[in-house]
């Protein structure tokens, strides 16, 4: 998962989701019909926020020769 600011004024928060599963067998507490093979990651969320992010810091970096 990751988060970053975006939008014209950097006042939108973008959050990606990731899910790799637990690797654990079912516990018996899952609701009936629970689909263990369903996709649980990869969504993108966007939220308008009351704070402003900062622009990416740009540098003129070069490896020494």
C-alpha positions as CSV (number, residue, x, y, z in Angstrom):
1,X,0.0,0.0,0.0
2,X,1.1,3.5,-0.6
3,X,-0.1,7.1,-0.3
4,X,0.8,10.3,-2.1
5,X,-0.7,13.8,-2.8
6,X,-1.9,14.8,-6.2
7,X,-4.3,17.0,-8.0
8,X,-3.8,20.5,-9.3
9,X,-3.3,22.0,-5.8
10,X,-1.9,18.9,-4.2
11,X,-4.9,18.7,-2.0
12,X,-6.0,15.2,-3.0
13,X,-4.7,12.2,-1.2
14,X,-4.3,9.0,-3.4
15,X,-4.0,5.7,-1.6
16,X,-3.3,2.4,-3.3
17,X,-4.2,-0.9,-1.6
18,X,-2.3,-4.2,-1.6
19,X,-3.2,-7.6,-0.2
20,X,-1.1,-10.7,-0.2
21,X,-3.4,-12.9,1.9
22,X,-2.6,-14.3,5.3
23,X,-1.5,-17.7,4.1
24,X,-3.5,-19.1,7.0
25,X,-6.2,-21.7,6.6
26,X,-9.8,-20.7,7.3
27,X,-10.6,-20.3,11.0
28,X,-14.3,-21.1,10.8
29,X,-15.1,-17.5,11.8
30,X,-15.6,-16.4,8.2
31,X,-19.1,-15.5,7.1
32,X,-20.9,-18.2,5.0
33,X,-20.1,-18.0,1.4
34,X,-16.8,-16.1,2.0
35,X,-14.7,-16.3,-1.2
36,X,-11.1,-16.9,-0.3
37,X,-9.9,-16.6,-3.9
38,X,-11.4,-13.1,-4.4
39,X,-9.2,-10.2,-5.3
40,X,-8.5,-8.1,-2.1
41,X,-6.1,-5.6,-3.4
42,X,-5.2,-3.2,-6.2
43,X,-7.8,-0.5,-5.5
44,X,-7.1,3.2,-5.8
45,X,-8.8,5.6,-3.4
46,X,-8.9,9.4,-3.8
47,X,-9.8,11.7,-0.9
48,X,-10.0,15.5,-1.0
49,X,-8.2,16.8,2.1
50,X,-7.8,20.1,4.0
51,X,-4.0,20.0,3.8
52,X,-1.7,20.6,0.9
53,X,1.1,18.2,-0.1
54,X,4.5,19.4,-1.2
55,X,5.8,19.1,-4.8
56,X,8.4,16.5,-5.5
57,X,11.9,17.6,-4.6
58,X,14.0,17.7,-7.8
59,X,17.7,17.4,-7.8
60,X,20.5,17.6,-10.3
61,X,22.2,14.4,-9.1
62,X,25.0,12.6,-10.9
63,X,27.0,9.6,-9.9
64,X,30.8,10.3,-9.7
65,X,32.8,8.9,-12.5
